[in-house]
C-alpha cells in the first residue's frame, strides 16, 4: 500500500522559502520582459510605472491571489496605462483597427488566468487539496442562470459571425467577449467570502474618490492624461484616466452606489464622513464630465437601489447630496449646464437630431436581418455601405449607433436581443430575491449596489454605446453571482438561481 507523503497531500503547506523562491524567479522574469520592451521599442520607452505594476501584480498573484479580482477593478479604469507601455500593437490591422495588445487590464487578465492554471495543476497533482473548492464555479454552470447565459451570448456571437457582413469585425468582437466571460468565471473563483466582496466594494469607493480628484484637477488646470478631442477641451469636460468623459461618468455612478451602501451601513457620524466625502467628490466629478447619460443612469440606478433597500433614512439624503454636487460643478461651466438642461427637451432633441438617422438605419437593419442581424461589430460598415441614404449629412458624421439596444438588435437580431433581455432581467430578479431572503445586511447592501450598478451601465450604454465591451459590467456580474453563492452556503438553498 502506497504511503502518501504529507507534503503531497496539502500543497498549502509549502515552505516559506519555496514560495519566495518562485516569487523571486517571477520578479526577475518580468524585469527582463520590461528591459526587452525598453530595448525593442527604444523610440517609445516604457516607464518605471510599468515595472512597478508588473512587480506588484506578480507579488499579489503569488502571495495574495484572492486580491486578483481587486486588481482587475483597479486596472480597467487605467486606460491611460497605454501611455506607460511601449506601443505594442499587432503588425496587421484587425477589422480595420490598430489593436494594442498590452495594457494594465489585459495584463491583469493574463495574470489571473495563469494563477488559476497553477492552482488547477496543484489541485490535480495532489491527492487532497483545499484548492479543489476554488473550482466549484464550473460545476454550477448548469444551475446558475448568470453563469450559463453568458455562454448563450457567446453562442449568439458565433452565430452572428457566421452570417456577418463583416466577418473580421465579428470575429474580433467574439474574441473580446470570450476573454471577458473567462474573466467573469475566474473572478467568481477567487471571490470566496464576504470579506472578498467587501474588499471590492471598498476598492470601487476609493477609485471613485481618486478619479473625482483627478477630474477636478483636470478641470482646474485644463491638463489631460489623454489627447482629448477639441470639443472636450473647449467645454472642459474632464475624463480623468478614461478616454471618454461619458465612460468616466458611468463609472462614477457605480462607485456612488457603493458609497451610499457604505454610508447606510455605518452607525456613527464620524465613520460616515469618509463615504460622505466620497459622494461629494464623485458628484462634483460627474458634473464636470458633462455626461447626460451619466445623469440619466444616476436617476434610474438610484431608484433601483431605493426599491431594493427600502425605508432607509440616509439613502435619499445621500442622493440629494450627490445631485447638489453635480449641479454645483455644472453651474461653474455654462456649456456643461446647457448640456444638462437640454435633457428637458427630450433625448432626441438633446442629441441634436444626430441619433435619429442612426436609429432609423438600425431599424432598417433589423427589418432586413431580423433573426441574427448584420453581424456583431458590423453596424458601422453596414451603415456606410448598405444604408448610407439614411445619413442626412454631407459626410458620415457618426457611423456607430451609440445606443446599445439598437446596436444589439441591428447586429445580433432578435436572437441577441432575447439573450440581452434574460441577462438583465435575471440580474434584477436576483437582486430582488436577495433583498427579500438574505439576512446578512452587508450582503443585501452589496447586492443592491451591484444590481443598481448593472442597470446604470445599461442606461448609460443607451447614450454611449459600450455595453458588453464594458469590463465593469462583467466584474459586477461576478460579484452578484458570488453574493448569491455565499448566501446559499451560509443559509441553505434560499435563493432561486435558475
C-alpha positions as CSV (number, residue, x, y, z in Angstrom):
1,X,0.0,0.0,0.0
2,X,1.4,3.3,-1.1
3,X,2.3,5.8,1.7
4,X,1.2,9.3,0.9
5,X,3.7,11.9,1.7
6,X,2.1,14.6,3.9
7,X,3.7,17.3,1.8
8,X,1.9,15.9,-1.2
9,X,-1.5,15.9,0.4
10,X,-1.6,19.5,1.4
11,X,0.0,21.9,-1.2
12,X,-0.8,24.8,1.0
13,X,1.9,23.7,3.5
14,X,4.7,24.8,1.2
15,X,7.7,26.2,2.9
16,X,8.2,30.0,3.2
17,X,11.5,29.8,1.2
18,X,9.9,27.8,-1.6
19,X,7.1,30.3,-2.1
20,X,9.5,33.2,-2.1
21,X,11.9,31.4,-4.4
22,X,9.1,31.3,-7.0
23,X,8.3,34.9,-6.3
24,X,11.9,35.9,-6.9
25,X,12.1,34.0,-10.2
26,X,8.9,35.6,-11.5
27,X,10.0,39.1,-10.5
28,X,13.3,38.5,-12.4
29,X,11.4,37.3,-15.4
30,X,9.1,40.4,-15.5
31,X,12.1,42.7,-15.1
32,X,13.7,41.0,-18.1
33,X,10.5,41.4,-20.0
34,X,10.4,45.1,-19.1
35,X,14.1,45.5,-20.3
36,X,13.2,43.8,-23.5
37,X,10.4,46.2,-24.1
38,X,12.7,49.1,-23.5
39,X,15.3,47.8,-26.0
40,X,12.7,46.7,-28.6
41,X,10.8,50.0,-28.6
42,X,13.6,52.4,-27.8
43,X,11.7,55.1,-29.7
44,X,8.9,54.9,-27.2
45,X,10.4,53.7,-24.0
46,X,8.4,52.3,-21.1
47,X,8.4,53.9,-17.7
48,X,9.2,52.7,-14.2
49,X,5.4,52.8,-13.6
50,X,5.1,49.7,-15.8
51,X,7.8,47.8,-14.0
52,X,6.3,48.8,-10.6
53,X,2.9,47.5,-11.8
54,X,4.5,44.2,-13.0
55,X,6.3,43.7,-9.7
56,X,3.1,44.4,-7.7
57,X,0.8,42.2,-9.8
58,X,3.2,39.2,-9.6
59,X,3.5,39.7,-5.8
60,X,-0.2,39.7,-5.5
61,X,-0.6,36.6,-7.7
62,X,1.9,34.6,-5.6
63,X,1.1,36.0,-2.1
64,X,-2.5,37.2,-2.2
65,X,-4.3,35.5,-5.1
66,X,-7.7,36.4,-3.7
67,X,-6.9,40.0,-4.3
68,X,-6.7,39.5,-8.0
69,X,-10.3,40.5,-8.7
70,X,-9.5,43.7,-6.9
71,X,-6.5,44.2,-9.3
72,X,-9.0,43.8,-12.2
73,X,-11.1,46.6,-10.8
74,X,-8.1,48.9,-10.2
75,X,-6.7,48.4,-13.7
76,X,-9.7,48.7,-16.1
77,X,-10.2,52.5,-15.4
78,X,-6.5,52.8,-16.3
79,X,-7.0,53.3,-20.0
80,X,-4.2,55.7,-19.5
81,X,-1.9,52.7,-19.0
82,X,-1.4,52.6,-22.7
83,X,0.8,55.6,-22.2
84,X,3.0,53.6,-19.7
85,X,3.6,50.6,-22.0
86,X,5.5,50.7,-25.3
87,X,3.5,50.9,-28.5
88,X,3.0,47.1,-28.8
89,X,0.3,46.6,-31.5
90,X,-0.5,43.8,-33.8
91,X,1.5,44.1,-37.1
92,X,-1.7,43.9,-39.1
93,X,-4.9,45.7,-38.7
94,X,-7.8,43.7,-37.2
95,X,-11.2,44.6,-38.7
96,X,-9.7,47.9,-39.8
97,X,-8.4,48.9,-36.4
98,X,-4.9,49.1,-34.9
99,X,-5.0,46.7,-31.9
100,X,-2.9,47.3,-28.9
101,X,-2.4,44.0,-27.0
102,X,-0.7,45.4,-23.9
103,X,-2.3,47.5,-21.2
104,X,-2.7,47.0,-17.4
105,X,-6.2,45.4,-17.6
106,X,-5.2,42.9,-20.2
107,X,-2.1,42.0,-18.2
108,X,-4.2,41.5,-15.1
109,X,-6.4,39.2,-17.0
110,X,-3.4,37.2,-18.1
111,X,-2.0,37.0,-14.5
112,X,-5.4,35.9,-13.2
113,X,-5.6,33.1,-15.8
114,X,-2.0,32.0,-15.1
115,X,-2.7,31.8,-11.4
116,X,-5.9,29.8,-12.0
117,X,-4.0,27.3,-14.2
118,X,-1.3,27.0,-11.5
119,X,-4.0,26.3,-8.8
120,X,-5.7,23.8,-11.2
121,X,-2.5,22.0,-11.7
122,X,-1.9,21.8,-8.0
123,X,-5.4,20.6,-7.3
124,X,-5.0,17.7,-9.8
125,X,-1.4,16.9,-8.7
126,X,-2.1,16.3,-5.0
127,X,-4.3,13.6,-3.5
128,X,-6.1,16.1,-1.3
129,X,-6.3,19.8,-1.8
130,X,-8.4,22.6,-0.4
131,X,-7.8,24.3,-3.8
132,X,-10.5,22.0,-5.2
133,X,-13.1,24.2,-3.6
134,X,-11.9,27.0,-5.9
135,X,-13.2,25.2,-9.0
136,X,-16.8,24.7,-7.9
137,X,-17.9,27.5,-10.2
138,X,-17.6,25.2,-13.1
139,X,-20.0,22.7,-11.5
140,X,-22.6,25.5,-11.2
141,X,-22.7,26.3,-14.9
142,X,-25.9,24.2,-15.3
143,X,-27.7,25.6,-12.3
144,X,-26.9,29.4,-12.2
145,X,-28.5,31.4,-14.9
146,X,-26.0,34.2,-14.6
147,X,-23.2,31.6,-15.4
148,X,-24.8,29.9,-18.4
149,X,-26.5,32.9,-20.0
150,X,-23.1,34.3,-21.0
151,X,-22.4,31.0,-22.8
152,X,-25.6,31.6,-24.7
153,X,-24.4,35.1,-25.5
154,X,-21.2,33.7,-26.8
155,X,-23.2,31.3,-29.0
156,X,-25.1,34.3,-30.4
157,X,-21.8,36.0,-31.2
158,X,-20.6,32.9,-33.0
159,X,-23.8,32.6,-35.0
160,X,-23.6,36.3,-35.8
161,X,-20.1,35.8,-37.1
162,X,-21.2,33.0,-39.4
163,X,-23.8,35.3,-41.1
164,X,-21.9,38.6,-40.7
165,X,-21.4,41.1,-43.5
166,X,-18.1,41.9,-41.8
167,X,-16.6,38.6,-40.5
168,X,-13.4,40.1,-39.3
169,X,-15.2,42.7,-37.2
170,X,-17.4,40.0,-35.8
171,X,-14.5,37.6,-35.0
172,X,-12.7,40.4,-33.1
173,X,-15.7,41.2,-31.0
174,X,-16.3,37.5,-30.3
175,X,-12.7,37.1,-29.0
176,X,-13.1,40.1,-26.8
177,X,-16.4,38.7,-25.4
178,X,-14.8,35.3,-24.8
179,X,-11.9,37.0,-22.8
180,X,-14.5,38.9,-20.6
181,X,-16.5,35.7,-20.0
182,X,-13.4,33.8,-18.9
183,X,-12.6,36.8,-16.6
184,X,-16.1,36.6,-15.1
185,X,-15.6,32.9,-14.2
186,X,-12.1,33.4,-12.8
187,X,-13.2,36.3,-10.7
188,X,-16.0,34.2,-9.2
189,X,-13.5,31.5,-8.4
190,X,-11.4,33.9,-6.3
191,X,-14.3,35.7,-4.5
192,X,-14.9,33.3,-1.7
193,X,-16.5,35.1,1.2
194,X,-18.0,38.4,2.4
195,X,-14.6,39.8,3.1
196,X,-13.5,39.4,-0.5
197,X,-16.7,41.1,-1.7
198,X,-16.4,44.0,0.7
199,X,-12.8,44.5,-0.4
200,X,-14.1,45.0,-4.0
201,X,-16.7,47.5,-2.7
202,X,-14.0,49.5,-0.8
203,X,-11.8,49.5,-3.9
204,X,-14.7,50.9,-6.0
205,X,-15.3,53.7,-3.5
206,X,-11.7,54.6,-3.3
207,X,-11.3,54.6,-7.1
208,X,-14.3,56.8,-7.5
209,X,-12.8,59.3,-5.0
210,X,-9.4,59.3,-6.6
211,X,-10.9,59.7,-10.1
212,X,-13.0,62.5,-8.7
213,X,-9.9,64.4,-7.5
214,X,-8.2,63.8,-10.9
215,X,-11.2,65.1,-12.8
216,X,-11.4,68.2,-10.6
217,X,-7.7,68.8,-11.2
218,X,-8.1,68.4,-14.9
219,X,-11.0,70.9,-14.9
220,X,-9.0,73.5,-13.0
221,X,-5.7,73.1,-14.9
222,X,-7.0,72.1,-18.4
223,X,-4.3,69.4,-18.5
224,X,-5.5,65.9,-19.6
225,X,-3.9,62.5,-19.4
226,X,-5.2,61.8,-23.0
227,X,-5.1,63.9,-26.0
228,X,-8.7,64.9,-25.6
229,X,-10.8,65.9,-28.6
230,X,-11.2,69.7,-29.3
231,X,-14.9,69.5,-28.1
232,X,-13.8,68.1,-24.7
233,X,-11.0,70.6,-24.3
234,X,-13.1,73.6,-25.2
235,X,-16.0,72.5,-23.0
236,X,-13.6,71.5,-20.2
237,X,-15.2,68.1,-19.8
238,X,-12.9,66.0,-17.6
239,X,-12.1,62.4,-18.5
240,X,-9.6,61.6,-15.7
241,X,-7.8,58.3,-16.8
242,X,-10.5,57.3,-19.3
243,X,-10.5,58.2,-22.9
244,X,-14.2,59.3,-22.9
245,X,-15.9,61.6,-20.3
246,X,-19.1,59.5,-20.6
247,X,-17.3,56.4,-19.5
248,X,-15.9,58.2,-16.5
249,X,-19.4,59.4,-15.7
250,X,-20.7,55.9,-15.8
251,X,-18.0,54.6,-13.5
252,X,-18.7,57.4,-11.0
253,X,-22.4,56.5,-10.9
254,X,-21.5,52.9,-10.0
255,X,-19.0,53.9,-7.3
256,X,-21.6,56.4,-5.9
257,X,-23.9,53.4,-5.3
258,X,-21.3,51.6,-3.2
259,X,-20.6,54.8,-1.3
260,X,-24.3,55.1,-0.4
261,X,-24.4,51.5,0.7
262,X,-21.4,52.1,3.0
263,X,-23.0,55.3,4.3
264,X,-26.1,53.3,5.3
265,X,-24.1,50.5,7.0
266,X,-22.0,52.7,9.2
267,X,-23.6,53.7,12.5
268,X,-21.6,56.7,13.8
269,X,-21.4,60.1,12.1
270,X,-17.6,60.1,12.4
271,X,-17.5,56.9,10.4
272,X,-19.9,58.3,7.8
273,X,-17.5,61.2,7.0
274,X,-15.5,59.0,4.6
275,X,-18.4,57.9,2.4
276,X,-19.9,61.4,2.5
277,X,-16.6,62.8,1.2
278,X,-16.5,60.2,-1.5
279,X,-20.1,61.1,-2.6
280,X,-19.2,64.8,-2.8
281,X,-16.1,64.1,-4.9
282,X,-17.9,61.7,-7.2
283,X,-20.8,64.1,-7.6
284,X,-18.6,67.0,-8.5
285,X,-16.6,64.9,-11.0
286,X,-19.9,63.6,-12.6
287,X,-21.0,67.2,-13.1
288,X,-17.6,68.1,-14.7
289,X,-17.9,65.2,-17.1
290,X,-21.0,66.8,-18.6
291,X,-22.3,63.2,-19.2
292,X,-26.0,63.4,-19.8
293,X,-26.1,59.6,-20.0
294,X,-24.4,59.5,-16.6
295,X,-27.2,61.8,-15.1
296,X,-29.9,59.6,-16.5
297,X,-28.1,56.5,-15.2
298,X,-27.8,58.1,-11.8
299,X,-31.5,58.7,-11.6
300,X,-32.6,55.2,-12.7
301,X,-29.9,53.4,-10.7
302,X,-30.8,55.4,-7.6
303,X,-34.5,54.3,-8.0
304,X,-33.5,50.7,-8.3
305,X,-31.3,51.0,-5.2
306,X,-34.1,52.5,-3.1
307,X,-36.5,49.7,-4.2
308,X,-34.0,47.0,-3.2
309,X,-33.1,48.7,0.1
310,X,-36.4,50.4,1.2
311,X,-37.2,52.6,4.2
312,X,-33.6,53.9,4.7
313,X,-33.1,57.3,6.2
314,X,-29.8,58.2,4.7
315,X,-30.1,57.0,1.1
316,X,-32.3,59.8,-0.1
317,X,-30.2,62.3,1.7
318,X,-27.0,60.9,0.1
319,X,-28.7,61.1,-3.3
320,X,-29.7,64.7,-2.8
321,X,-26.1,65.5,-1.8
322,X,-24.9,63.8,-5.0
323,X,-27.2,65.9,-7.1
324,X,-26.2,69.1,-5.4
325,X,-22.5,68.3,-6.0
326,X,-23.3,67.6,-9.7
327,X,-25.3,70.9,-10.0
328,X,-22.6,72.9,-8.2
329,X,-19.9,71.6,-10.5
330,X,-22.0,72.2,-13.6
331,X,-23.0,75.7,-12.7
332,X,-19.4,76.7,-12.9
333,X,-19.4,75.8,-16.5
334,X,-22.2,77.2,-18.6
335,X,-21.5,74.9,-21.5
336,X,-21.9,71.8,-19.3
337,X,-25.0,73.3,-17.6
338,X,-26.6,73.8,-21.1
339,X,-25.9,70.1,-21.9
340,X,-27.8,69.0,-18.8
341,X,-30.7,71.5,-19.4
342,X,-31.1,70.1,-22.9
343,X,-32.5,66.9,-21.4
344,X,-35.7,68.7,-20.6
345,X,-36.5,68.8,-24.4
346,X,-36.2,65.1,-24.7
347,X,-33.4,62.6,-25.7
348,X,-33.8,63.0,-29.4
349,X,-33.7,66.8,-29.3
350,X,-30.8,66.8,-26.8
351,X,-28.7,64.8,-29.2
352,X,-29.2,67.4,-31.8
353,X,-31.1,65.0,-34.0
354,X,-28.0,63.1,-34.8
355,X,-29.2,59.8,-33.3
356,X,-32.4,59.8,-35.3
357,X,-30.8,58.7,-38.5
358,X,-28.8,56.2,-36.7
359,X,-31.9,54.7,-35.1
360,X,-33.7,54.6,-38.4
361,X,-30.7,52.9,-40.0
362,X,-30.6,50.4,-37.2
363,X,-34.3,49.6,-37.5
364,X,-33.8,49.1,-41.3
365,X,-31.0,46.5,-40.4
366,X,-33.4,44.7,-38.1
367,X,-36.1,44.7,-40.8
368,X,-33.7,43.2,-43.4
369,X,-31.9,40.8,-41.0
370,X,-34.4,40.1,-38.2
371,X,-33.0,36.9,-36.7
372,X,-29.2,37.2,-36.4
373,X,-28.6,40.8,-37.6
374,X,-25.9,42.1,-39.8
375,X,-23.2,40.7,-37.6
376,X,-21.7,41.8,-34.3
377,X,-19.4,44.8,-34.8
378,X,-20.9,45.3,-38.3
379,X,-23.2,48.3,-37.7
380,X,-20.7,50.9,-38.9
381,X,-19.8,49.1,-42.1
382,X,-23.5,48.3,-42.8
383,X,-24.4,51.9,-42.3
384,X,-21.7,53.4,-44.5
385,X,-22.1,50.8,-47.3
386,X,-25.6,49.4,-47.4
387,X,-27.7,52.1,-45.7
388,X,-25.9,55.4,-46.5
389,X,-29.1,57.0,-47.7
390,X,-30.3,57.3,-44.0
391,X,-27.5,59.9,-43.4
392,X,-28.7,63.4,-43.9
393,X,-25.3,64.9,-43.6
394,X,-22.8,65.5,-46.4
395,X,-20.2,63.4,-44.6
396,X,-20.5,60.4,-42.3
397,X,-20.6,62.4,-39.1
398,X,-21.3,59.4,-36.9
399,X,-21.4,55.8,-38.1
400,X,-22.0,53.9,-34.9
401,X,-25.4,53.7,-33.3
402,X,-24.3,54.9,-29.8
403,X,-27.4,53.2,-28.4
404,X,-26.8,49.7,-27.0
405,X,-30.3,48.3,-27.6
406,X,-30.3,49.5,-31.3
407,X,-26.8,48.0,-31.7
408,X,-27.8,44.6,-30.2
409,X,-30.9,44.4,-32.4
410,X,-29.1,45.5,-35.6
411,X,-26.0,43.4,-35.1
412,X,-27.4,40.2,-33.5
413,X,-31.1,40.4,-34.3
414,X,-34.0,39.1,-32.2
415,X,-31.8,36.2,-31.0
416,X,-29.3,38.5,-29.4
417,X,-32.0,40.8,-28.0
418,X,-33.6,37.8,-26.3
419,X,-30.4,36.9,-24.5
420,X,-29.9,40.5,-23.5
421,X,-33.5,40.6,-22.1
422,X,-32.9,37.5,-20.0
423,X,-29.4,38.6,-18.8
424,X,-30.6,41.9,-17.4
425,X,-34.0,40.6,-16.4
426,X,-32.3,37.9,-14.4
427,X,-30.0,40.4,-12.8
428,X,-32.9,42.4,-11.5
429,X,-34.7,39.3,-10.3
430,X,-31.6,38.0,-8.5
431,X,-31.3,41.4,-6.7
432,X,-34.9,41.3,-5.7
433,X,-34.7,37.7,-4.3
434,X,-31.5,38.6,-2.3
435,X,-33.2,41.7,-0.8
436,X,-36.2,39.5,0.4
437,X,-34.4,36.4,1.5
438,X,-30.9,37.2,2.8
439,X,-30.5,38.2,6.4
440,X,-26.9,39.5,6.2
441,X,-27.1,43.3,5.9
442,X,-23.7,43.5,4.3
443,X,-24.7,41.1,1.5
444,X,-28.0,42.8,0.9
445,X,-26.4,46.2,0.6
446,X,-23.7,44.9,-1.7
447,X,-26.3,43.2,-3.9
448,X,-28.4,46.4,-4.1
449,X,-25.3,48.3,-5.2
450,X,-24.3,45.7,-7.7
451,X,-27.7,45.4,-9.3
452,X,-28.2,49.1,-9.5
453,X,-24.7,49.4,-10.9
454,X,-25.5,46.9,-13.7
455,X,-28.6,48.9,-14.5
456,X,-26.5,52.1,-14.5
457,X,-24.2,50.6,-17.1
458,X,-27.2,49.6,-19.2
459,X,-28.8,53.0,-19.1
460,X,-25.5,54.8,-19.8
461,X,-24.9,52.5,-22.8
462,X,-28.1,53.8,-24.5
463,X,-26.2,57.1,-24.9
464,X,-22.6,56.0,-25.3
465,X,-23.0,52.5,-26.8
466,X,-20.5,50.4,-24.8
467,X,-22.3,47.6,-23.1
468,X,-20.9,44.1,-23.4
469,X,-17.5,45.6,-24.1
470,X,-17.5,47.2,-20.6
471,X,-15.3,45.2,-18.2
472,X,-17.0,46.8,-15.2
473,X,-20.3,45.1,-16.2
474,X,-18.6,41.6,-16.0
475,X,-17.0,42.3,-12.7
476,X,-20.4,43.4,-11.2
477,X,-22.0,40.2,-12.5
478,X,-19.1,38.2,-10.9
479,X,-19.8,39.9,-7.6
480,X,-23.6,39.3,-7.9
481,X,-23.0,35.6,-8.6
482,X,-20.7,35.4,-5.6
483,X,-23.3,37.1,-3.3
484,X,-25.9,34.5,-4.1
485,X,-23.4,31.6,-3.8
486,X,-22.1,32.9,-0.4
487,X,-25.7,33.4,0.8
488,X,-26.6,29.8,-0.2
489,X,-23.6,28.4,1.6
490,X,-24.4,30.2,4.8
491,X,-28.2,29.7,4.9
492,X,-29.0,26.8,2.5
493,X,-30.7,27.0,-0.9
494,X,-32.7,30.1,-0.2
495,X,-32.1,31.9,-3.5
496,X,-33.5,30.7,-6.8
497,X,-30.5,30.9,-9.1
498,X,-32.1,29.2,-12.1
